[in-house]
Amino acid sequence: MDEKKYRTIRLESEDIGPSWDAFVESSPQGSIFVTSGWIRACEKILNSKAFIITIQDDKDRILAGFPVIPGKSRFGFRILQTPPLTPYFTIAFAPSTTEKSEKIINHQLELVAMVITELQEGGFAKIEFKCDPAILDIREFLWQKWEVWVCYTFIGRLNTNTDILSRFNYDIRRQVNKCLRENMQVKLSSQPLADLPLFYVLYNKTWAKQDKKAPRQDTIRFFLEEAVKRNSARMYLGYAENGELISGAIVLLSSRGIAHYWVAGTDPDFLDTGITPFMIYKIMLDQESSTFALFDFDGANIRSIAAFKNHFGGNLTPYFQLKYERKLCDFRRNRF
């Protein structure tokens, strides 16, 4: 890489806006989770000021970018982690100008090396984030001694020549047909922000059933507000035959034609009704009619959850979680 043509430019919080979003929109790795709106929500939730490490050419075009939202550990050290309720938070590249794989690979390796240098020299005690599944080459991180974990999600294809229901396993098809016979309903909310408190009751019950504390409603609201501004959020509400609200889900839409099954909740007293599989079926039908090509279940790394998501005919897809930690002696020497 010619150092005279490529340089690292830091976009400060106040400069993160339309030009960055245009880059994300064009990037093969871009998603709603690295847009300016999502970053703004992260700033509110983490009470921090974001910046973006960009690599630009001599014509000020962004070739690669990585959002950074600094945080603090409980011991007061500066850290960088994937924000809450954010499935992927990762580097993105500009579209390639060549079809030669060798040039693409070498070019991206050099860009990644420049981003890694900025991260490692940024004074962080720990850096940890989850890559988008579109990031396939993480060798530069391995070469620079980062820790790497392989994670998984299921991604289903929409707009195929086969009926969606036929791709589900027998038990899921049976539950969906049961809900159809019993006239259960799944409706698209016309006012997701106003309906958020109703959804959150179900979401909170889902976490409580697992003896876990749910993310705060305000956390969901901050993200949802930004997604609604972009017309990239869909809230679905599921009703029993008697009209009682018993299930809900929020789907986020990315520019790459991916619908993300972001957050969901069902009243534990109604789990055996089949409303959750029915909800997923209706969401996939709706997104297929909206010309979205892929449905990402946003994670399948807990055994019981992975087993459930496996029933819907998606492709098991790996993605990477990366971690870098400074040795304590680096801080004792006042290097940062």
C-alpha positions as CSV (number, residue, x, y, z in Angstrom):
1,M,0.0,0.0,0.0
2,D,1.3,3.4,-0.9
3,E,1.4,5.4,2.4
4,K,1.3,8.7,0.4
5,K,-2.1,7.8,-1.0
6,Y,-3.7,6.1,2.0
7,R,-4.0,7.6,5.4
8,T,-5.8,7.1,8.6
9,I,-8.4,9.7,9.3
10,R,-10.5,9.8,12.5
11,L,-14.1,10.9,12.1
12,E,-15.2,12.6,15.4
13,S,-18.7,12.2,16.7
14,E,-20.0,15.5,15.2
15,D,-18.7,14.4,11.7
16,I,-20.5,11.0,11.7
17,G,-23.4,11.6,9.4
18,P,-24.6,11.3,5.8
19,S,-21.2,10.7,4.2
20,W,-20.6,7.8,6.6
21,D,-24.0,6.4,6.0
22,A,-23.5,6.5,2.2
23,F,-20.3,4.5,2.7
24,V,-22.1,1.9,4.9
25,E,-24.9,1.7,2.3
26,S,-22.4,0.8,-0.4
27,S,-20.3,-1.5,1.7
28,P,-20.7,-5.3,1.2
29,Q,-20.2,-5.5,5.0
30,G,-22.4,-2.5,5.9
31,S,-25.4,-3.0,8.1
32,I,-27.8,-1.0,10.2
33,F,-25.6,-1.8,13.2
34,V,-22.9,0.6,12.1
35,T,-25.0,3.4,10.7
36,S,-24.8,6.9,12.2
37,G,-28.2,6.5,13.9
38,W,-27.1,3.3,15.6
39,I,-23.9,4.9,16.7
40,R,-25.9,7.8,18.1
41,A,-28.0,5.4,20.1
42,C,-24.9,3.7,21.4
43,E,-23.5,7.0,22.6
44,K,-26.7,7.6,24.7
45,I,-26.7,4.1,26.1
46,L,-23.0,4.1,27.0
47,N,-22.7,7.8,27.8
48,S,-19.7,8.0,25.5
49,K,-18.5,9.9,22.5
50,A,-18.0,7.8,19.4
51,F,-15.5,8.2,16.6
52,I,-14.7,6.2,13.5
53,I,-11.3,5.0,12.3
54,T,-11.3,5.4,8.6
55,I,-8.7,4.7,5.9
56,Q,-9.0,7.2,3.1
57,D,-7.3,7.7,-0.3
58,D,-5.8,10.8,-1.7
59,K,-9.3,11.8,-3.0
60,D,-10.8,11.6,0.5
61,R,-12.7,8.5,-0.3
62,I,-13.3,6.1,2.6
63,L,-11.8,2.7,1.8
64,A,-12.5,1.1,5.2
65,G,-14.0,2.2,8.5
66,F,-14.4,0.9,12.0
67,P,-16.7,2.6,14.6
68,V,-15.3,3.0,18.1
69,I,-17.4,3.7,21.2
70,P,-15.1,3.8,24.2
71,G,-16.3,2.5,27.5
72,K,-14.9,2.0,31.0
73,S,-14.3,-1.3,32.9
74,R,-15.3,-1.6,36.5
75,F,-11.6,-0.9,37.4
76,G,-11.6,2.3,35.4
77,F,-9.7,1.1,32.4
78,R,-10.6,2.2,28.9
79,I,-12.2,-0.6,26.9
80,L,-13.9,-1.2,23.6
81,Q,-16.7,-3.8,23.3
82,T,-19.6,-4.6,21.0
83,P,-22.5,-2.4,22.3
84,P,-25.5,-4.0,24.0
85,L,-28.2,-5.5,21.7
86,T,-25.8,-5.2,18.8
87,P,-25.3,-8.5,17.0
88,Y,-22.4,-7.3,14.9
89,F,-20.1,-4.3,15.2
90,T,-17.3,-4.5,12.7
91,I,-15.1,-3.1,10.1
92,A,-16.6,-2.3,6.7
93,F,-14.9,-1.9,3.3
94,A,-15.7,0.1,0.2
95,P,-16.8,-2.0,-2.8
96,S,-13.9,-3.5,-4.7
97,T,-12.8,-1.9,-7.9
98,T,-11.3,-5.1,-9.3
99,E,-12.5,-8.7,-9.7
100,K,-9.1,-10.2,-9.1
101,S,-9.3,-12.0,-5.8
102,E,-5.5,-11.7,-5.0
103,K,-5.7,-7.9,-5.2
104,I,-8.9,-7.8,-3.1
105,I,-7.5,-10.0,-0.4
106,N,-4.1,-8.2,-0.2
107,H,-5.8,-4.8,-0.3
108,Q,-8.2,-5.7,2.6
109,L,-5.4,-7.2,4.6
110,E,-3.5,-3.9,4.4
111,L,-6.5,-1.9,5.4
112,V,-7.2,-4.2,8.3
113,A,-3.6,-3.9,9.5
114,M,-3.9,-0.1,9.5
115,V,-7.1,-0.3,11.5
116,I,-5.5,-2.7,14.0
117,T,-2.6,-0.4,14.5
118,E,-5.0,2.5,15.4
119,L,-6.9,0.2,17.8
120,Q,-3.9,-1.2,19.5
121,E,-2.4,2.3,20.0
122,G,-5.6,3.7,21.2
123,G,-5.0,3.2,24.9
124,F,-7.6,0.4,25.4
125,A,-7.0,-2.2,28.1
126,K,-9.4,-4.6,26.2
127,I,-10.9,-4.6,22.8
128,E,-13.6,-7.1,21.9
129,F,-16.2,-7.2,19.1
130,K,-18.2,-9.4,16.9
131,C,-17.7,-9.3,13.1
132,D,-20.5,-9.3,10.6
133,P,-20.8,-12.7,8.9
134,A,-19.7,-11.0,5.7
135,I,-16.2,-10.7,7.2
136,L,-14.5,-13.9,6.2
137,D,-10.8,-13.1,6.4
138,I,-9.6,-12.5,10.0
139,R,-6.0,-13.7,9.4
140,E,-4.5,-10.3,10.1
141,F,-6.0,-10.4,13.6
142,L,-4.6,-13.9,14.1
143,W,-1.1,-12.8,12.9
144,Q,-1.2,-10.0,15.4
145,K,-2.0,-12.4,18.2
146,W,-5.7,-11.5,18.8
147,E,-7.9,-14.1,20.3
148,V,-10.6,-15.5,18.0
149,W,-13.8,-17.4,18.6
150,V,-16.1,-18.8,16.0
151,C,-19.7,-18.0,16.6
152,Y,-22.8,-19.0,14.6
153,T,-26.1,-17.8,13.4
154,F,-28.8,-19.2,11.1
155,I,-29.6,-17.3,7.9
156,G,-32.6,-18.3,5.9
157,R,-33.1,-17.5,2.3
158,L,-36.3,-15.7,1.2
159,N,-37.7,-15.3,-2.3
160,T,-36.8,-18.9,-3.3
161,N,-39.0,-21.1,-5.4
162,T,-40.1,-23.2,-2.4
163,D,-42.8,-22.4,0.1
164,I,-41.4,-21.0,3.4
165,L,-43.4,-23.4,5.5
166,S,-42.1,-26.5,3.6
167,R,-38.6,-25.6,4.8
168,F,-39.5,-25.9,8.5
169,N,-39.3,-29.2,10.3
170,Y,-42.5,-31.3,10.9
171,D,-43.2,-30.1,14.5
172,I,-42.8,-26.4,13.6
173,R,-45.2,-26.9,10.6
174,R,-47.7,-28.6,12.9
175,Q,-47.6,-25.7,15.3
176,V,-48.0,-23.1,12.6
177,N,-51.0,-25.0,11.1
178,K,-52.5,-25.2,14.6
179,C,-52.2,-21.4,15.0
180,L,-53.9,-20.9,11.6
181,R,-56.7,-23.2,12.6
182,E,-57.2,-21.5,15.9
183,N,-57.3,-18.1,14.2
184,M,-54.3,-16.7,16.1
185,Q,-53.1,-13.4,14.6
186,V,-49.8,-11.7,14.0
187,K,-50.1,-8.0,13.2
188,L,-47.6,-5.4,12.0
189,S,-47.6,-2.5,14.5
190,S,-48.3,0.9,12.8
191,Q,-46.7,2.7,15.8
192,P,-43.8,0.6,17.2
193,L,-42.5,3.3,19.6
194,A,-46.0,3.7,21.1
195,D,-46.3,-0.1,21.3
196,L,-42.9,-0.6,22.9
197,P,-44.2,-0.7,26.5
198,L,-46.6,-3.5,25.5
199,F,-43.8,-5.4,23.8
200,Y,-41.4,-4.9,26.7
201,V,-43.8,-6.6,29.1
202,L,-43.5,-9.8,27.0
203,Y,-39.7,-9.3,26.5
204,N,-39.2,-8.9,30.2
205,K,-41.2,-12.0,31.0
206,T,-39.1,-14.0,28.6
207,W,-35.9,-13.0,30.4
208,A,-37.4,-13.5,33.8
209,K,-38.3,-17.1,32.9
210,Q,-34.6,-17.7,32.5
211,D,-33.8,-16.0,35.8
212,K,-32.0,-13.2,33.9
213,K,-32.4,-9.4,33.9
214,A,-33.6,-8.0,30.6
215,P,-31.9,-5.0,28.9
216,R,-33.6,-1.8,29.9
217,Q,-36.6,-0.6,27.9
218,D,-34.8,2.7,27.3
219,T,-31.9,0.7,25.7
220,I,-34.4,-0.8,23.2
221,R,-36.1,2.5,22.7
222,F,-32.9,4.4,21.8
223,F,-32.1,1.9,19.1
224,L,-35.7,1.6,17.9
225,E,-36.1,5.4,17.6
226,E,-33.1,5.5,15.2
227,A,-34.3,2.5,13.2
228,V,-37.8,4.1,12.9
229,K,-36.2,7.3,11.5
230,R,-34.7,5.2,8.7
231,N,-37.9,3.2,8.2
232,S,-35.8,0.1,9.1
233,A,-37.8,-1.3,12.0
234,R,-40.8,-3.6,12.0
235,M,-42.6,-4.6,15.2
236,Y,-44.9,-7.6,15.1
237,L,-47.4,-8.4,17.8
238,G,-49.0,-11.9,18.2
239,Y,-52.5,-12.4,19.6
240,A,-54.4,-15.4,21.0
241,E,-57.8,-16.3,19.6
242,N,-59.5,-14.2,22.3
243,G,-57.4,-11.1,21.2
244,E,-55.0,-11.2,24.1
245,L,-51.5,-10.0,23.3
246,I,-49.1,-12.9,24.0
247,S,-46.0,-12.5,21.8
248,G,-44.0,-9.8,20.0
249,A,-40.8,-9.4,17.9
250,I,-38.9,-6.5,16.4
251,V,-37.2,-7.0,13.1
252,L,-34.5,-4.6,11.8
253,L,-33.8,-4.2,8.0
254,S,-30.4,-3.7,6.6
255,S,-29.4,-2.2,3.2
256,R,-28.0,-5.5,2.0
257,G,-31.4,-7.0,1.9
258,I,-31.2,-8.7,5.3
259,A,-34.0,-8.8,7.8
260,H,-32.6,-9.3,11.3
261,Y,-34.7,-11.1,14.0
262,W,-33.5,-8.6,16.6
263,V,-35.5,-8.9,19.9
264,A,-38.5,-11.0,20.7
265,G,-40.6,-12.1,23.7
266,T,-43.5,-14.4,24.4
267,D,-45.6,-14.7,27.6
268,P,-44.3,-18.0,29.1
269,D,-47.9,-19.1,29.9
270,F,-48.5,-19.3,26.1
271,L,-45.3,-21.0,24.9
272,D,-47.2,-24.2,24.2
273,T,-49.6,-22.5,21.8
274,G,-47.1,-22.4,19.0
275,I,-47.3,-18.6,18.8
276,T,-43.5,-18.1,18.6
277,P,-43.0,-20.4,15.5
278,F,-46.1,-18.8,14.0
279,M,-44.7,-15.3,14.6
280,I,-41.5,-16.2,12.8
281,Y,-43.4,-17.8,9.9
282,K,-45.6,-14.7,9.5
283,I,-42.5,-12.4,9.7
284,M,-40.7,-14.4,7.1
285,L,-43.7,-14.3,4.8
286,D,-44.0,-10.5,5.2
287,Q,-40.3,-9.9,4.6
288,E,-40.3,-12.2,1.5
289,S,-43.1,-10.0,0.1
290,S,-41.0,-7.0,0.8
291,T,-38.2,-8.3,-1.5
292,F,-35.8,-9.0,1.3
293,A,-33.5,-11.9,0.4
294,L,-32.2,-13.1,3.7
295,F,-33.5,-13.6,7.3
296,D,-30.8,-13.5,10.0
297,F,-31.7,-15.1,13.3
298,D,-28.9,-13.0,14.9
299,G,-27.1,-15.7,16.8
300,A,-27.3,-19.4,17.6
301,N,-24.7,-19.9,20.3
302,I,-26.7,-21.2,23.2
303,R,-27.6,-24.8,22.8
304,S,-31.4,-24.6,23.5
305,I,-31.8,-21.5,21.4
306,A,-29.7,-22.9,18.6
307,A,-31.8,-26.1,18.5
308,F,-35.0,-24.1,18.2
309,K,-33.7,-21.8,15.4
310,N,-32.4,-24.9,13.6
311,H,-36.0,-25.9,12.9
312,F,-36.6,-23.1,10.4
313,G,-34.5,-24.3,7.5
314,G,-31.8,-21.6,7.6
315,N,-28.1,-22.1,6.8
316,L,-25.7,-22.4,9.7
317,T,-23.4,-19.5,9.2
318,P,-20.2,-18.7,11.1
319,Y,-19.0,-15.3,12.2
320,F,-16.0,-14.2,14.4
321,Q,-15.6,-12.7,17.8
322,L,-12.2,-11.0,18.2
323,K,-10.4,-10.0,21.4
324,Y,-7.3,-8.1,22.3
325,E,-6.0,-7.4,25.8
326,R,-3.1,-5.3,27.0
327,K,-0.9,-6.8,29.6
328,L,-1.2,-5.1,33.0
329,C,2.5,-4.2,32.9
330,D,1.9,-2.0,29.9
331,F,-0.2,0.3,32.1
332,R,2.1,0.2,35.0
333,R,4.8,1.5,32.7
334,N,2.5,4.4,31.9
335,R,2.6,3.6,28.2
336,F,-1.0,4.8,27.9
